[in-house]
Amino acid sequence: MSEDEWVSEEPVIVVVEDDPNIADLVELYLRRDGYRPYQAPTGERALEIVALRRPKLVILDIGLPGELDGIDVCRSVRAESDVPIIFLTARDDEVDRVLGLELGADDYVTKPFSPRELVARVKAILRRTEAAALARNDERPEPIDLGADIIVDSARREVTVGGAAVALATREFDLLLHLSTNRGLALSRRQLLDSVWGDGWIGDDRTVDVHVRQLRKKLGDGLVLETVWGVGYRLD
Ligand code: CA
């Protein structure tokens, strides 16, 4: 691994802009905020750098010298990846073009712009894409192995004991899943009610006790679901 790759833990951002003053200013602000910018003064260079560096985001000027303008670059990049793109536009009619062509631009900034504002937009978009990536992962969680051959598979909403599916009521499953993802923690009946039944649930602590009793009965002695006196329950 080259030294260049080694330091690239900082999110890479490609800045496609032919005006060196603007490009340098944007680069300065991005660096200051912990990003790793690469400049591309032409569309051709932009495509090379995007392919090489796999950026987290592209800042893309529309008016570029040479064969490819920003819109051509956007089309080419979009054919390969979903990397977020922020357009730099010089005129209102460029904004109309960007929005009208449905190029999948994530945002745009009209010149003259404040670099601070641009970096704020970069941050907001990266936060959003990271949250979306996490949400995608959450949709396919790994089954949880509780030991004693008890497996909780939240993706399938299924619990198996020794490979055989056990029929649980909806709240029983939700309660077991919540305990499973908080193993080793003593959770109060109130916390369990809030998390599993929802904040608005009007019920008393016995609701939890009844469901715990069902879980113990249905899943057998292998389930180490302890009563924590004066608190609530803990799954070990
Ligand atoms: Ca330009």
Residues whose N, C-alpha, C, O or C-beta is under 5 A from the ligand:
A	BS01	CA	D18 D61 G63 L64
